[in-house]
């Protein structure tokens, strides 16, 4: 058997495995979020809140204080989630659907518009409340697991080109969210710890260039990098993305899954843990909003309305307008097999901002429990509207008869999954 055939049969394709885990994981995330809301509005709320915020560890950072389950989840487990995000970004740009500018330009343009327009809508709504300006990035993120989970419920009614478009836009969107977290939501910097982070990262890149392929060695230094970044003042999850960029990848044009590629092995290894454990646990720990004492005044306060409008209106307008203009001007080709109504439907699904939006919401208003709760209301409201209406549009939209722009390999990969 040739090495190319071994690469094909020795492991699932990265895209196929990614969609399998994201689709099923997205459905599990919906269940976890619903369960969190039920618990938060039941007699078990005090137990739920006490467990999440009970001291369960040492003081790793003066900025964070004593570690609690909530901090372990948001700063520890989510670093693994961001490691996976980094691996997916690198794979797509080096050996996937984003490996050429021709393939990058439409999702990059759509993702950029899908981040800028929601932020502008948010700022327009909270313009009279300067204390809320720092939340501008909350509606700028798309939750890929949740969105893919909704698409999975549609089965074959969602064209394969739309599924690939959603994945690529969400990956570029993740890049923007990571950059925002690193550049915007870092208040104080510990110079010595930041220097240590740079040294550790330099060692990992040197190992890469030297041909070292031992995952154990890279994971050891990734753990050190996480601790150094935690101490530096930059959010610890950024360490996951930086570590991912240093992991070696074996480029295999015939198949995206080289048996001896450390990046592919690590991605396949942690993807199920991220989809079926880390993200649902994060959702359960962060989506629990007690509605006791919350009336129309709180629900329609500027912060939740700004976030909900940014997600629901900003995402659909920004992404759909970007795609329409790109096609009409010849900047990019139209999505094969998809009607404009279906493109509009998937643009609306991009307004599901759950995981990333909740994460950024906690960073935007540190120590402001009331604002964080209001932000959660906005995220849940905007995401719910985007999911329900986006699903209905795609469920009842007329089907295109011909698939035009997918190559045979991509179509076959998605056919086996979906």
PLY file of the C-alpha trace (Angstrom):
ply
format ascii 1.0
element vertex 418
property float x
property float y
property float z
element edge 417
property int vertex1
property int vertex2
end_header
0.00 0.00 0.00
1.38 3.43 -0.96
2.16 6.00 1.70
-0.63 8.19 0.32
-3.17 5.40 0.68
-1.91 4.70 4.20
-2.44 8.35 5.02
-5.98 8.09 3.69
-6.89 4.88 5.51
-4.74 5.11 8.62
-6.77 7.95 10.08
-10.01 9.85 9.40
-9.68 13.05 7.41
-9.27 16.14 9.57
-12.32 17.77 8.04
-14.48 14.67 8.46
-13.42 14.17 12.08
-13.83 17.87 12.81
-17.41 17.99 11.54
-18.34 14.78 13.32
-17.21 16.10 16.69
-18.46 19.66 16.18
-21.94 18.58 15.06
-22.49 16.12 17.91
-20.67 18.37 20.37
-22.87 21.30 19.38
-26.00 19.35 20.21
-24.47 18.35 23.56
-23.61 22.01 24.18
-27.27 22.94 23.64
-28.27 20.36 26.24
-25.62 21.61 28.70
-26.78 25.22 28.28
-30.42 24.28 28.78
-29.51 22.26 31.88
-27.56 25.21 33.29
-30.58 27.48 32.87
-32.84 24.91 34.56
-30.48 24.49 37.52
-29.94 28.26 37.86
-33.69 28.74 38.18
-34.34 25.88 40.57
-33.79 25.27 44.29
-30.31 23.98 43.34
-29.03 27.43 42.29
-27.18 28.11 45.57
-25.44 24.73 45.34
-24.56 25.39 41.67
-23.14 28.85 42.40
-21.31 27.76 45.55
-19.60 24.85 43.81
-18.38 26.97 40.89
-16.91 29.68 43.10
-15.59 27.63 46.02
-11.82 27.81 46.46
-10.36 24.58 45.05
-6.72 25.37 44.53
-3.73 27.64 45.20
-3.14 31.23 44.09
-1.48 30.78 40.70
-1.82 34.46 39.79
-2.37 37.51 41.99
-4.67 38.88 39.31
-6.98 35.84 39.52
-6.65 35.10 43.22
-7.40 31.62 44.65
-8.38 29.08 42.00
-12.01 27.98 41.89
-13.76 25.43 39.62
-14.97 28.37 37.52
-11.40 29.63 37.05
-10.06 26.14 36.35
-12.68 25.80 33.63
-12.30 29.27 32.08
-8.51 29.60 32.36
-7.47 25.95 32.35
-9.81 23.72 30.36
-10.52 26.49 27.87
-6.80 26.73 27.14
-7.12 23.22 25.71
-10.12 24.38 23.66
-8.02 27.26 22.32
-5.19 24.82 21.60
-7.62 22.96 19.35
-8.71 26.26 17.76
-5.06 27.03 17.01
-4.48 23.58 15.52
-7.55 23.96 13.29
-6.44 27.40 12.13
-2.93 26.22 11.30
-4.19 23.09 9.51
-6.66 25.04 7.41
-4.10 27.68 6.42
-1.25 25.26 5.72
-2.97 22.12 4.44
-6.69 22.76 4.20
-9.37 24.85 2.54
-7.62 28.13 3.41
-4.22 27.23 1.98
-4.47 29.70 -0.93
-5.60 33.31 -1.14
-8.24 32.30 -3.67
-9.89 30.17 -1.00
-9.29 32.59 1.86
-10.69 35.80 0.53
-14.44 35.10 0.78
-14.42 33.68 4.35
-11.93 36.35 5.47
-14.12 39.12 4.05
-17.31 37.57 5.46
-15.78 37.01 8.90
-14.37 40.54 9.04
-17.75 42.06 8.13
-19.40 39.69 10.60
-17.23 41.09 13.38
-17.26 44.80 12.49
-21.00 45.27 11.90
-22.11 43.62 15.21
-19.57 45.75 17.10
-20.84 48.93 15.44
-24.48 48.05 16.22
-23.53 47.33 19.84
-21.69 50.65 20.21
-24.57 52.55 18.61
-27.01 51.12 21.17
-24.78 51.73 24.24
-23.42 55.08 23.01
-24.84 56.93 26.04
-23.23 54.50 28.51
-19.40 54.75 28.38
-19.04 52.08 31.08
-20.40 49.54 28.58
-18.06 50.38 25.68
-15.63 47.62 26.66
-18.20 45.00 25.66
-18.05 45.87 21.95
-16.41 42.53 21.05
-18.99 40.31 22.77
-21.33 40.05 19.74
-18.42 39.75 17.29
-17.83 36.02 17.82
-19.48 32.94 16.28
-19.87 29.65 18.15
-18.85 27.04 15.61
-19.96 24.03 17.69
-23.46 25.40 18.28
-23.88 26.53 14.65
-22.66 23.23 13.20
-24.96 21.43 15.66
-27.96 23.34 14.25
-26.86 22.52 10.69
-26.58 18.85 11.65
-30.25 18.90 12.64
-31.07 19.91 9.06
-29.36 16.87 7.53
-29.17 16.98 3.71
-31.35 20.10 3.49
-28.24 22.20 4.14
-25.98 22.10 1.04
-22.42 20.90 1.60
-21.07 24.22 0.31
-22.87 26.03 3.15
-21.39 23.69 5.75
-17.88 24.29 4.44
-18.53 28.04 4.27
-19.73 28.10 7.88
-16.69 26.16 9.06
-14.19 28.40 7.26
-15.90 31.64 8.32
-16.01 30.43 11.94
-12.31 29.50 11.86
-11.36 32.97 10.57
-13.77 34.43 13.14
-11.93 32.50 15.86
-8.67 34.09 14.70
-10.20 37.53 15.16
-11.58 36.63 18.59
-8.19 35.35 19.73
-6.51 38.57 18.56
-9.11 40.67 20.37
-8.65 38.74 23.62
-4.87 39.14 23.42
-4.78 42.81 22.42
-7.88 44.35 23.99
-8.61 42.45 27.19
-5.16 42.58 28.77
-4.97 45.29 31.43
-1.67 44.73 33.24
1.49 43.09 31.93
4.14 41.27 33.98
7.26 41.89 31.90
9.30 39.01 33.35
6.53 36.47 32.81
5.92 37.78 29.28
9.64 37.40 28.52
9.56 33.85 29.90
6.59 33.12 27.63
8.57 34.37 24.62
11.57 32.21 25.56
9.41 29.08 25.95
7.67 29.77 22.65
11.07 30.28 21.03
12.19 26.88 22.29
9.09 25.25 20.80
9.67 26.89 17.40
13.33 25.84 17.51
12.23 22.27 18.19
9.89 22.50 15.21
12.64 23.75 12.91
14.99 21.05 14.19
12.53 18.35 13.18
11.46 17.27 16.67
8.13 15.42 16.43
7.65 14.22 20.00
4.21 15.36 21.17
5.18 14.76 24.79
7.97 17.33 24.49
5.68 19.92 22.89
2.94 19.35 25.47
5.45 19.75 28.31
6.54 23.14 27.01
2.91 24.05 26.23
2.09 23.55 29.91
5.01 25.79 30.91
3.85 28.35 28.36
0.32 28.29 29.82
1.66 29.02 33.31
3.96 31.81 32.08
1.14 33.46 30.09
-1.16 33.13 33.12
1.37 35.07 35.18
2.01 37.63 32.43
-1.45 39.21 32.58
-2.42 38.08 29.08
-5.33 35.67 29.28
-4.00 32.14 29.75
-6.06 30.69 26.90
-3.86 32.57 24.39
-1.11 30.12 25.33
-3.15 27.37 23.70
-3.21 29.14 20.33
0.49 30.08 20.49
1.48 26.52 21.38
-0.61 25.16 18.50
1.25 27.33 15.98
4.52 25.71 17.07
3.30 22.12 16.62
4.79 20.57 13.42
2.50 19.60 10.58
3.32 17.23 7.73
1.78 18.67 4.58
0.14 15.96 2.46
-1.74 17.32 -0.58
-3.26 13.91 -1.32
-4.83 13.68 2.13
-4.93 16.17 5.03
-4.15 13.42 7.56
-0.52 12.31 7.54
0.04 9.41 9.93
3.33 10.92 11.16
2.02 14.51 11.49
2.15 15.67 15.14
-0.47 18.34 14.50
-2.99 15.90 13.03
-2.37 13.36 15.80
-2.85 15.96 18.52
-5.94 17.44 16.85
-7.57 14.03 16.55
-6.60 13.26 20.14
-8.11 16.32 21.81
-11.05 17.07 19.46
-13.41 14.56 21.18
-12.42 15.85 24.63
-13.08 19.43 23.54
-16.42 18.68 21.86
-17.84 16.24 24.41
-16.35 17.47 27.68
-14.61 20.86 27.72
-17.11 22.96 25.73
-20.23 21.44 27.37
-18.66 21.90 30.83
-17.86 25.52 29.96
-21.44 26.00 28.75
-22.88 24.51 31.91
-20.61 26.63 34.13
-21.28 29.91 32.31
-24.81 29.77 30.89
-26.63 29.49 34.20
-28.51 32.77 34.57
-30.98 33.13 37.41
-34.09 34.93 36.18
-35.29 35.64 39.71
-35.96 39.34 40.06
-35.24 39.99 36.38
-38.00 41.96 34.70
-38.45 43.74 31.40
-36.25 46.58 32.61
-33.23 44.28 32.96
-33.93 42.28 29.80
-34.25 45.43 27.71
-31.34 47.25 29.35
-28.75 48.70 26.93
-26.15 45.96 27.51
-28.26 42.87 26.74
-30.07 44.64 23.90
-26.77 45.79 22.39
-25.34 42.27 22.50
-28.51 40.57 21.24
-28.92 43.07 18.40
-25.26 42.76 17.49
-25.51 38.98 17.25
-28.93 38.72 15.64
-28.85 41.72 13.31
-25.15 42.47 12.94
-24.02 39.00 11.98
-26.68 38.37 9.36
-26.33 41.82 7.80
-22.53 41.89 7.85
-21.91 38.38 6.51
-24.71 38.26 3.94
-23.86 41.73 2.61
-20.18 40.79 2.33
-20.96 37.60 0.39
-23.46 39.36 -1.88
-21.04 42.20 -2.69
-18.14 39.77 -3.22
-20.17 37.75 -5.74
-21.65 40.76 -7.52
-18.25 42.44 -7.92
-16.50 39.23 -9.00
-14.26 39.24 -5.93
-15.38 35.65 -5.18
-17.61 33.03 -6.73
-21.08 32.13 -5.52
-21.45 29.17 -3.17
-22.30 26.12 -5.27
-25.62 24.40 -4.75
-26.92 27.12 -2.41
-29.64 29.70 -3.06
-29.34 33.26 -1.80
-32.01 32.46 0.79
-29.89 29.60 2.11
-26.82 31.85 2.22
-28.92 34.30 4.24
-29.97 31.48 6.57
-26.43 30.37 7.30
-25.41 34.04 7.78
-28.04 34.21 10.49
-26.69 31.04 12.12
-23.38 32.86 12.47
-25.22 35.02 15.03
-24.97 32.11 17.48
-22.20 33.53 19.62
-22.56 31.31 22.67
-19.15 30.00 23.81
-16.87 32.78 22.56
-19.34 35.54 23.43
-19.83 34.29 27.00
-16.06 34.00 27.33
-15.42 37.55 26.09
-18.28 38.86 28.23
-16.51 37.70 31.39
-13.28 39.38 30.23
-14.99 42.63 29.26
-16.44 43.33 32.71
-14.12 41.73 35.30
-15.52 41.89 38.80
-18.83 43.35 37.55
-21.20 40.48 38.40
-24.34 42.37 37.38
-22.93 43.36 33.98
-21.69 39.83 33.35
-25.18 38.48 34.08
-26.73 41.07 31.78
-24.21 40.13 29.09
-25.24 36.49 29.44
-28.88 37.46 28.90
-27.92 39.27 25.71
-25.77 36.41 24.45
-28.44 33.82 25.16
-31.20 35.95 23.62
-29.29 36.84 20.45
-27.97 33.31 20.00
-31.40 31.74 20.54
-33.08 34.03 18.00
-30.29 33.42 15.47
-30.50 29.65 15.93
-34.30 29.37 15.70
-34.84 31.73 12.77
-31.74 30.55 10.91
-32.90 26.94 11.29
-36.41 27.79 10.04
-35.06 29.62 6.98
-32.82 26.71 6.03
-35.48 24.12 6.83
-38.06 25.62 4.49
-35.83 27.21 1.84
-36.20 25.69 -1.66
-33.35 23.34 -2.59
-30.95 24.03 -5.45
-30.75 21.11 -7.86
-27.09 21.32 -8.82
-23.91 21.41 -6.75
-21.46 23.67 -8.56
-18.38 24.71 -6.63
-17.31 21.82 -4.41
-14.50 19.65 -5.65
-15.00 15.88 -5.58
-12.80 15.29 -2.57
-14.64 17.82 -0.37
-18.04 16.62 -1.48
-17.12 13.01 -0.70
-15.74 13.91 2.72
-18.90 15.72 3.73
-21.15 13.05 2.21
-19.57 10.46 4.49
-20.24 12.62 7.51
-23.56 14.31 6.89
0 1
1 2
2 3
3 4
4 5
5 6
6 7
7 8
8 9
9 10
10 11
11 12
12 13
13 14
14 15
15 16
16 17
17 18
18 19
19 20
20 21
21 22
22 23
23 24
24 25
25 26
26 27
27 28
28 29
29 30
30 31
31 32
32 33
33 34
34 35
35 36
36 37
37 38
38 39
39 40
40 41
41 42
42 43
43 44
44 45
45 46
46 47
47 48
48 49
49 50
50 51
51 52
52 53
53 54
54 55
55 56
56 57
57 58
58 59
59 60
60 61
61 62
62 63
63 64
64 65
65 66
66 67
67 68
68 69
69 70
70 71
71 72
72 73
73 74
74 75
75 76
76 77
77 78
78 79
79 80
80 81
81 82
82 83
83 84
84 85
85 86
86 87
87 88
88 89
89 90
90 91
91 92
92 93
93 94
94 95
95 96
96 97
97 98
98 99
99 100
100 101
101 102
102 103
103 104
104 105
105 106
106 107
107 108
108 109
109 110
110 111
111 112
112 113
113 114
114 115
115 116
116 117
117 118
118 119
119 120
120 121
121 122
122 123
123 124
124 125
125 126
126 127
127 128
128 129
129 130
130 131
131 132
132 133
133 134
134 135
135 136
136 137
137 138
138 139
139 140
140 141
141 142
142 143
143 144
144 145
145 146
146 147
147 148
148 149
149 150
150 151
151 152
152 153
153 154
154 155
155 156
156 157
157 158
158 159
159 160
160 161
161 162
162 163
163 164
164 165
165 166
166 167
167 168
168 169
169 170
170 171
171 172
172 173
173 174
174 175
175 176
176 177
177 178
178 179
179 180
180 181
181 182
182 183
183 184
184 185
185 186
186 187
187 188
188 189
189 190
190 191
191 192
192 193
193 194
194 195
195 196
196 197
197 198
198 199
199 200
200 201
201 202
202 203
203 204
204 205
205 206
206 207
207 208
208 209
209 210
210 211
211 212
212 213
213 214
214 215
215 216
216 217
217 218
218 219
219 220
220 221
221 222
222 223
223 224
224 225
225 226
226 227
227 228
228 229
229 230
230 231
231 232
232 233
233 234
234 235
235 236
236 237
237 238
238 239
239 240
240 241
241 242
242 243
243 244
244 245
245 246
246 247
247 248
248 249
249 250
250 251
251 252
252 253
253 254
254 255
255 256
256 257
257 258
258 259
259 260
260 261
261 262
262 263
263 264
264 265
265 266
266 267
267 268
268 269
269 270
270 271
271 272
272 273
273 274
274 275
275 276
276 277
277 278
278 279
279 280
280 281
281 282
282 283
283 284
284 285
285 286
286 287
287 288
288 289
289 290
290 291
291 292
292 293
293 294
294 295
295 296
296 297
297 298
298 299
299 300
300 301
301 302
302 303
303 304
304 305
305 306
306 307
307 308
308 309
309 310
310 311
311 312
312 313
313 314
314 315
315 316
316 317
317 318
318 319
319 320
320 321
321 322
322 323
323 324
324 325
325 326
326 327
327 328
328 329
329 330
330 331
331 332
332 333
333 334
334 335
335 336
336 337
337 338
338 339
339 340
340 341
341 342
342 343
343 344
344 345
345 346
346 347
347 348
348 349
349 350
350 351
351 352
352 353
353 354
354 355
355 356
356 357
357 358
358 359
359 360
360 361
361 362
362 363
363 364
364 365
365 366
366 367
367 368
368 369
369 370
370 371
371 372
372 373
373 374
374 375
375 376
376 377
377 378
378 379
379 380
380 381
381 382
382 383
383 384
384 385
385 386
386 387
387 388
388 389
389 390
390 391
391 392
392 393
393 394
394 395
395 396
396 397
397 398
398 399
399 400
400 401
401 402
402 403
403 404
404 405
405 406
406 407
407 408
408 409
409 410
410 411
411 412
412 413
413 414
414 415
415 416
416 417
